[in-house]
Amino acid sequence: MSRLPPDSAQVPASLGALKISSRQITLLNALGEFANLRRAAAAMHTTQPAASLLLQQLEERLGVRLFERLPRGMQATLYGEVMIRYAQNALHEFEHAQAQITELARGARGLVRVGSVMGPVPGVLTKAVLAYKRDHPKVRISLEVGTSDTLLPALLRGDFDMVVGRLPDQSDSQDLNIELFEGGEQMRVIARAGHPLANAAGLQLADLVALTWILHPIGSPMRRRVESALQAGGMVQSLDIVETASILATTAMLEASEMIAVVPDDVAKHYARYGMVAILPVELPLAMANLGVLTLRSRPNSVALDTLLHYLRAQ
């Protein structure tokens, strides 16, 4: 359903500081999720008339209509979409504050929530976190590994304080501070230890077309770059592919089969060092966008985050 344009006759009230209650913020968030006043009221554990009054008071305060009342629910106007985004961000900030207060009450001295793509984890990120924890043992580090196309929206929602990754193609970077690492990231083709092709001389990508490939899910920057490289050799359409961003799932399937996978160089070397995989002697003709550290311009960095960034830059 397409969004409704604002009524051209409506002119927002001239406001000073916006006065909005926590209940109204919760209502906006629920309406954004359910697009239905009855369901939004139930999610708030209140009555529909009480929720309707909260919305009416907010609309009167703003001087604009935030939602169109439709027979089967409610649809946000452009003004309503602005307020829903505000409410979602506000609730994320409250949740973040609550998490930090909980950690401080347990004796911690801060919390840094980090999202990262797989590539930097065995090397630069692990070194930075270990050095940081050695010097700041009371600061809690929360680390989640994923793909850039999922990590970046989570950063913008406020789920992370920083992301180590790459900016997905066509992403809006206006609200991001971006510090790029030097040098691009190389990709390797890996297989189980003892794979028949592990020591094959003169191995070419075309020799791998009959095998099952384990690749990142569609939409991730790494998947797009790998497919572009394979497409140049006319291979993509004929490939048998398993999709996963999980390195555990990847290594488990490799170990039990003749499958192959594409992973960052540092990841490949990490698992090869322990004899879990073999790096196949074949080159992938692709250039990955440089990795970097992404933070939000709209949110001031905590002391704990600034300190961790310092340790990352030192690696």
N, C-alpha and C positions, 0 to 999 in steps of 0.2 A: 504494500500500500504506500503510495507516494505521500510525502509530507505536504501539509497545507501551508500556503503562503499566508503571511499576516494580513489582516484586514487593513486595506490602505487608509481607511478612515481612522484607524487607531494610531494614536501618538503616545508613546510611553510617557508616563508621568516623569516630571523632573524630580529626581531623587537625590538625597544625600547618601549616607551610608545605607545599604540595603539591610532592612530588618527582616529576618526570616528565622523562624523557630526550628529547632531540631526535628519536631514532628512534621513540619512542612518539608524539610529536606528529605526525611524518610518517605513521606508521601510521594514526592516527585520521583524518587528512586524507584518506588514500587509501581508507579504509573508508567515509568519508562520500561519496566520489566513486563508488566501485565497488560497495559493499555486498556484497563478495565477498572472502574472505581470500586466495584464490589470486591473484586479479588485483591485490589491494593489495600482496601480497608481491612480485609481479613488477614492479610500478611502483616499489618500493623497492629492486629488485635484490637481493632476499634470498629465502630459502626459506620455504615455507609453515610448516613447524614452527618456524622462528625467529620469524616474525611472530606465530604463535599463542602462543609463550612470552612475547613482549613484551606482548601483550594480557592474558594471564593474570596476569602480574606486576602490571600496572597495576590490573586489577580487584581483585586481592588487596589491593593497597595502599589502594584506595578503599573496599573492603568492599561493593561493589555490582556487579551485572552490567551491563555497558555495551552488550552486544549479545546478541540471541537468535540461536543457531545454527540455521538453517533448512536444509531439504534443498537449496534452490537459492541459498543465499547467507546473508547476515547482515542482521539488521534492528536498528537502534539502539533501545534503550530511551530513556525520557526522560532518564535519566542519561547515556546515550551521546550524545544530541543536544547536551546541555550541553557535553560534552567535545569533540565535533566542532567546535562553534562556537568553543570556546577554541583548538583546534588551528588552525583556519582563520585566526583573528585573529593568533595567534602567528606563523604562517608569513608573513602579510602584513607584520607588523612586521619580521621578519627581512629580507624582501625590500626593504622601505623603507630599513632600516639599511644594507643592502649597497649600494643605489643611492646613498645619501648618502656612504658611505665612498668609493665609486668617484669621485664628483664631487669630493670633497675631495682625493683623490689626484691629480686632474687640475688642481688649483689653484683649484677653485671654493670659495666660502665659504658654501655652503648650497644647498638645493634646495627649491623650493616647487611642489607639484603642484596645479594649478588645473583644476577642471571648471566649465564655464559654459554656460548656455543661450545662444541666438543673440543675443537682444535687446541685452544690455549690451556686446557685443564692439566694435561700431564707436565707441561713445562712452566711457562711464565706465571700462570695463575696459581698453581700449587706452590711455587717458590715464594710468591708474594704473600700468600695467605700464611704459610708456615713462618716466614720471617715476622709477619705482623703479629701472629698469635704468640710467638716467642717473646716479643716485647710488650704485648698488650693482651695478656691472658684473660682479662675480665671482659673484653669486648666479644660479643657473640657474633659469629659470621654465619649467615644463612646462604647456602649456595644451591642453585637450581640450574641444571644443564638442559638446554633445549635447542631449538633452531631460531635463527634471527627473526623469522616471520612471526613467531609466537612470542619471543622475548620482548621485541620492541613494543607491541601493543600493551604488554604487561607493564613495561617501564612507564609508558604514557598514562596508564591507569593509576600508577602509584604503587604497584605491587613490588617493584624493585627500587633500590637506591642507585644502582648502576648496572649496566649490561656490558659484558665483553663480547663483542660480536661485530657484525657488519651491517651497514644500513641496507635494507632490502631495496631493490630497484623501485623507483617511482615513489619512494616514501617521503613524507613531509618531514623535513629536519629543522623546521623553524624553532621548535621548542627544545632542541637538543644541543648540548655541548658535545663535540666529537673530537677525541684525541686519537689519531691514527697511529698504529704501530708501524715501524719501519719494515719495508719488505712485504711482498705478498705471501700468501699461504699456499704451499704445494700440496697436491693430492696424490695419494698412492692407491694402487689396486692391491688388495690383500686377499689371502686365502688361508686355509688351514695349514698348519705345519705339516710338511711332507706331501703337499699337494703335487700332483704330477707335473704341473707347469712351473713349480717354484724355481727350478734351475734350467728352464728351457732357454736355449740359445736363440737369439733373433726373434723373440716373441713380439707379436704385433697385436694391436687392439682387435683386428679382424679375427684373430685366432681365438678370441674369447666370446664371440657372438653366440655360440651354442650353449654357453653356461648360464646359470641363473645369477643375476646381479642383485645385490642388496644395496638399495639407494635410499637417501633421505626422502621424506614425503614430498609430493608435488606442492609447490609454492615456496619452498625454502630456497634461499639464494644458492646454496651448494647444489641442490638438485637441478636448478636451472642452468648453472654453469656446466655441470657434468653432462647434461643432456645436449647442450650446445656443442660440446666437444665431441660427443658420440655422433651427433647428427651430421657433423662435418664429414664423418666417415660412413654415413648412410646406415648407421647401426640401430638407431633408437626404435624404429617401428618393429624390428624383428626380435627385440630383447625380451627375455622372460625376467620379470622384475618382482622383487619383494620389497615393500616400503617399510622402513622403520627408522626412527631417530635414536633408538636405544642401542648403545654399544654392547650392553649385555645380551640383548636378543641377537645382535649381529654376530658376536663372537660365538655364541651358542650354536647358531645355525651353521656358521663356517666350520666349526669343529666336527659337526655331525654330517657334513656333506661335501660336495665339490663346488659349492657356491663361491662367488667372489664378491667383494665389497669395495667401495670407494670411501676412504677416510682421510682426514688430514695427516700430513707427514709425521707430526709429533705423536699422534695417536698410534699410527702404524708402528713407529719405532718403539713406543712404550710396550705394546703387546708382543712385538717380535723379540724384544729383549728378554722376555720371560718364556719364550718358546711357544706362545699361544697362537701366533699367526706367522705366515711367511709373506714377505713383500715381493710381489711378482715383478720380474725384470721388464716392465713395460712402461712407457711414458704416456701420461695423459696430456694432450695438447690444450690445456686450459689455464687461464689466469684468473685466480680468485681476487675479488676486491679486498683491499687491505682490511685487516681486523683493526678494531679500535675500542676505546672505552667511551660509552655513551652515558650521559647523565642529563637530568632535566634542568633547563635554564630557569624554569618557573619555581623551582624548589631550592632553597639555600642548602648547601651541603652541610652536614653535621661535621663536627670535629673528627669523629670516628671515620666517616667516609673520606674526608680529605686526607687523613693519615694513610688509609689503605691505598688511595690513589697515588700517594707518594711512594709507597712500597712497590706498586705496579710499575711506575715510571723508572724505578731503580733496577728493574730486571733486564 
